[in-house]
Amino acid sequence: METTNKAMAEQKANPTPTPTQQVLKPEETTKLINPVSLQQLIKRDRGMMTLSDDNMMLKQIHETHAPDGREFNVRPLFQLVEDILNRATLTIDPLTSAAQTLETTDDRTNQASFIALLEALSFTIDRISHEIAYRSSSGSDAHATTLSIFNLVSSYSWDAKLVLTLSAFAVNYGEFWLLAQIYPTNQLAKSMATLKQLPVIMEHSGPLKPRFNALNNLIKAMMDNTRCIIEFKELPPKYISQDLPALAKAMTHIPNAVYWTIRSVLACATQISTLTSMGHEHWISATSEAWELSTLAHKINSIHDLLKKQLALCYQYIEERIEAEIFQKIQNLIESIHIDNMMILRTLICPKDDVLPLLEGSTKTRVNIDVLRRKNVLLLISGLPISQDELSILEQIYNESRVNWTKTGGQYEVVWVPVVDHSVVWTDAMQNRFESLQATMPWYSVYTPKLINKAVIRFIKEVWHFRNKPILVVLDPQGKVVSNNAIHMMWIWGSAAFPFTSSREEALWKAETWRLELLVDGLDPTILNWVKEGKFIYLYGGTDMEWIRKFTTTAKTVASAARIPLEMVYVGKSNKREQVRKCTNTITVEKLSHCWQDLAMVWFFWTRLESMMFSKIQLGITVDVDPLLREIEKVLSYDKEGGWAILSNGSFLFVNGHSSTVLSTFTQYNAWKDDVPPKGFDIACMDFHNKLHSNSLPCCRFEFPSEVGRIPENMKCPECLQIMEKYITFGCCHDESAIKALF
C-alpha cells in the first residue's frame, strides 16, 4: 500500500511521461499508474461474497425503494440491451468477430415512442454509467456501490432499476467490444483501442478465453434473471393477483434478485476495468477473481431457478383462468341465438381472422372458415387412433350424400376436429399419422391440431362427453347444437337421418321394427335379395369352430327335411378380429355358409348394433318398454357369452337365441316337426325354442369401454328385466388391431 501511494505521488508530480516511462514494459507501467492494487481488488471481491446479514441488506435495499408512480415499458429497452450484450459476447478473436454476423433483430429503436423514452431516461442511464465506471476503478466497497446505484434509481420499479443499470453497463461494455471487433479495419478505432491496450489483450486471447467464458456466463445469468423479473411485471393483472402464493413468494425474492444482479453488473464492469488498467498478465494470474465470477453466476442462477419455478406456477394459474374464461364463453355461445354459425365455429376451431384454419378435402388447399357459413356442419371429433374401418364407412356415406342431396333435401359439410393432448410432446410419428389420416378424408379438416384451444378440448370432453371414440356433433346453419352425438344415427341410417336432430332420430325409430333389413341395411345386397325371394336366412356368430360346424350342418339337415330354402351368413364377433378372420377362412374352405371376406363389413355390422343400443339409451328408452331394444341387447349380450343365431323367414325374425338353445332346437327337430304343417316352420321353430329358452336363461353381460362418452348408470336385463349388477372389468383379447378398430 505504501509503494502504491508513493507511485501515485510521483505520478502527480510528473504529469508528463518521461522518455524512460515511455519505454517501460507494460507490467512496470501498471505499477506506476494503477490506483488500486490487485490485492485490494481481491480482498474487495472476497468481501463482496461474505455479507452475512441478508436481512440487513434487504432492509437497506427497501429503504432506498421509493417509487413515485412513474411507469414505463422496459421491454423495448431490455431488447436493445440484450442485442448489445449478445453481439458483444460473441467471441474474443478479432479475426473472426469482424467477419461474424448475427440475424438482424426487429428494429424498433427508430419508433418515435422509443426515442422519446430514451430521451427521458438518458440522464439517469448516464449517471449510472459514470457511477459504475468510477466505482469499479476506485476500489469502492461493492455493497456500498450497489446501494449508491439503488439510490440513483429509487423512484423506479424493481424491473426498471435492473434494466436501467444493465443499459448503463451495456454502454461501456458494448463500446469495449465494438472497438475490439472493428479496430483491425478502422484507424480511429485502432487508436482508441491502443489506449485501452486492446491489441495486446487480443494477442493473448487464448489464455484469456477461460476468463471471458466466466464473464460471459455471468452476463448470461444476469440477462436470464432480468428477463424473468420482467415477465413477472408483465403478468396480466386481469388473471392474477398479488395474493396468489406463487406470485407473493416471487415478489419477496425479487428485491434480492435485483440486488445480486446489479452487484454482478459491478463485478463485470470491474473485470473490464481491471483488464484495461492492469494488463492481461495480471488478469490471467488473478484466479480468485475468476472464482468470484463463477460464484456470482452460481448465485444468480440459483435465484433464477427459484423465480422460474414460481413464474411457471403463475403461468399455469393464468392459463387455467384463461381456459375457464374461454370455456364459459363457449357455453354462453352455445346457449345463445345467432344469425349464422360463424361465431361458434371460430371459437371452436380458430378465433384468429388471419389464419386459414381448414384444409379442403378434395383439393387439399387451405381455406377460410367462411366456407361453412350458414351450412349444416357435422363436427367429426376424434383422436388420432381413429380406425380405417370407420373412415371408409364414413367416406362411403359422405359420398352417397353428395349424390343424393336433392333426394334428402338438405346439404351438410363434415369437418374433422382432431383432439390431441397438448401436454404430450408432438412427435414426428404423430405428425405423420395425422397427415396420413388427413390425406384420406374427402371432407374438410382442421389444418393442424395445434389450432384447437385447450379450453375447447375441455368443453368437448366435459359437455359433449368425448373420450377417444369418435363423435359427430351437429350444428345447424345458425350454429345451434342440434345433436351432441349423431354418430349413431349416421351408422344406422346414414344420410337418411338428416338433419340429425333428436326429433329426427325419434321419428326414424318409430318407423322401425324388429326385422332383418334393420340389421343388414347397407351391408350386403345379396341378403336383401334373399329377403325378396322369401328365403329363410340365418345370421350367426362366434368363434367356436366346433359349434359352427354342428350348427351349420344340423341347420342344413333340418332345412332339407322341412323342405325350406335356406341361406346362412356368418357375421363374426364384435372383437377378436384375428380369430374371426381364421373362422371366415375355415368356413369358406369347408363351404359351411356364406360369410363376409371384408372384415370391415363385420366391424360395421357390430358397430351398427351397438349404435342402435346407444341411440335408444341416448333417447332415454329402456328394455322394459321397448321390445326392439330388448332384442338388440340380447344379440350384444349373446356375443359376449359365445355363439348365437338369428333365424328369419324373409324379413320376419322368429328366433334370437344363444348358441346352446338354438342348436338344441335343431337337434331336437323330431320333437316339433309335426307342428310344422299346421303352424309353419318359423312359428313351430319359435315356439319350441322359446320353451327351451325359458327353461335355461343365459346370463347377460354388457361391456362399455371407458372411452365411450356416456355410460348408463344402470341397465335392466333384456331377459328377466331385473336391474343388472355393475362390475369394473379389465380385459385383453390379444388383438390390438381389433381394439383399435372397434373402439
Order of alpha helices (4+ residues) and beta strands (2+ residues): alpha-alpha-alpha-alpha-alpha-alpha-alpha-alpha-alpha-alpha-alpha-alpha-alpha-alpha-alpha-alpha-alpha-beta-beta-beta-alpha-alpha-beta-alpha-beta-alpha-beta-beta-alpha-alpha-alpha-alpha-beta-alpha-beta-alpha-beta-alpha-alpha-beta-beta-alpha-alpha-alpha-alpha
